[in-house]
Amino acid sequence: MAALAGSIARRYARALFAIGVDKRNFEALGSELEALAALWNEATEMRQSLCNPIFKSAQKRAILQGLMPRVAPTREVQSLAFLLLERGRIAALPAIARAYQEMCDDKLGRARATVKSARPLDVATQTEIRQVLERRTGRSVIVTTEVDPSLMGGIVAQVAGLVLDGSLRARLHALRSKILN
């Protein structure tokens, strides 16, 4: 079922992306789509109202219409949101935004990385990590950092399907395996 949802999300994202590329505003459309997906994730009452079969479609449309000018001013993103609402697929909005973001990243030659560390990283360290990841992937890298105290030290970086684990936890596990074998 998850594969089907991903396929549906990619189909809608691809359609909007093609429009954005044609009109040369695909990055702006992506930003609006991200903002709409963030609102979807944060606004529990709105999400429940739009998915609840008790509400009539005209009521759901009115709720969405009230939000759209502030979150997504372009006609393309608004049309996508209303189409998703009509077809009962509005809950796929976050997946569509992720798929769209991946398409933008591919088009612009960039990758997104998640870097986990035991303690918060300073700006200089983040910059150094980003530069190493850019050399390793050959792409521009956007780094998101997370703090995970269970790492004990070092970092774990995930970028473009690659996991680089330089954490103390991983080293201790490797050492334990060597000792036990």
N, C-alpha and C positions, 0 to 999 in steps of 0.2 A: 504493500500500500504506500509506503514511503517513497518508493521509486516512482510510482505513478504521480504522487504529489510533486516530486522533483521535476518530472517531465512536464507536468502542467505548468509549473512555475517557470521553467525555462522557456516554454512556448510563449507565454505572455510577456516575459522579459525580452525575448528575442524580437517580438513584434514592436514593443515600445522602443527598443534599442535601434531597430532599423529606421523608425521614424526619426529618432534623435540624431542618428548619423546623417540622414538625408537633410535634416534641417540644421545640422551642425550645432546642436545644443544638447548632445547626449549627456554631458556631464551635469548640466543644470537639471535635466530631467531626473538623473540619478540622485541628485541631492534632494529633490522634492519627494521622490519615491522613498528614500531613506527616512525623511522626516515623517512621511505618512506611516511608514512601517513602525517607526519609533512611537508615534502616537497610538497606533494599534496595540503595541505591546504594553504601553503605560496606562491607557485609559480602559480599565476593566469594564466599567459601566457601558461605555460606548460599544466595546467589543461584544458584550453580552446582548445589547439591544440589537445590533446589526445581525447577529447570528440567531436570535430568538425567533422561532416561527410564529409566536403570538402576535408580533408586530407586523402590520401590513407593509407591503413593499413601498407604498407611498410614504409611510412614516419613516421607514429606514432611509429612503432616499432623502427625505427632509433633514434627517439627522446628519447625513453625510454632506448634503449641500451646505449646511451651516458651517461645517468645518473646512471645507475645501478651499475657499479663497485665502484663508490664513496659512494653511499648511502647504497646499499645492496649487499655486495660481495658474499654471499653464493648463491649457485645454487638453493636451495629450494625457497628462497624468490624471486629471479629473475624469476624462472619458474612460480611462482604464479602470479607475476605482468604481465608477458607476456600472461598467460592464461586469466587473467581478461581483458587485452586489446583485445585479440582475440574474447572473448565472449561479448564484449561491456559492461563489468561490472567494468571497472577501477574506476569509480566514487564511488564504494562501498569500496574502500581502507580504508578510515578512520573508517568505521563501522566494517570492518574485523579486523583492528588493535585493536579496543576497545574490540571486542569479544575475540580476542586472549589474550589480557591483562587480561580479566576476568578469562579465563581458566588457565593462568599462576598463577594468584593470588590464585585461588582455589587449584591448585596442590601444591603450596608452603605454604598454610595455612595463607595467609595474606589478609588484606582488605585495601581498599583505603578510606580515609576520606577527606572531604572538611570542613575546619573550617573557618567560616566568623566571622570577628570582626570589631568593629567600627574603631579601630586603628591597625597599624601593631603590631604583637606579637613578643616579644623577644624570644630568643632561649630557655631560661629556661621555659617559659610559654608553648611554643610549645611542649617541652619534657614532661612536666607535663600532658598536654592535651592528648598527644599520649599514655602515660602510663595509664591514666584513660580509654581511649577508648580501649586499649588492654585488660585491666581487664574486661571491659564491654562486649567485643565481644569474648574474648578468642582466639584472633588471633593477629598476628603481624600486625601493622597498619602503613601505609604510609600516612602521613598528607600533604595536600596541603592547604595553607592558602590564603585567599582573604580578602581584606578590603572592607567593606560595611558601609559607614558612616550613612546610614539610620537606622542601628541597635541602634544607640545612645550609647550603652554600652553593655558589656557582649559578649557572643559568641553564634553562631549557628553551631552545628557540625552534619554532615551527614556521616554516616558510615553503611555499610552493611544493607541498607534499613531502618535504624533507624535515626530519626531526634531528636536531643537534642537541644531544643531552650531555652537558658538561657539569651536571649537578653533583654535589657531594653524595647525595642519596644514591645516584646511579653508580658512582665509583665504589661506594660501600657495598652495594648489592653485587657488583662484579667481583670485588675482593672476597666477599662471603662465598660466592659460587666457586671461586678458585680454591679456597680453603676446604670447602666441603667435598670437592671432587678431587 
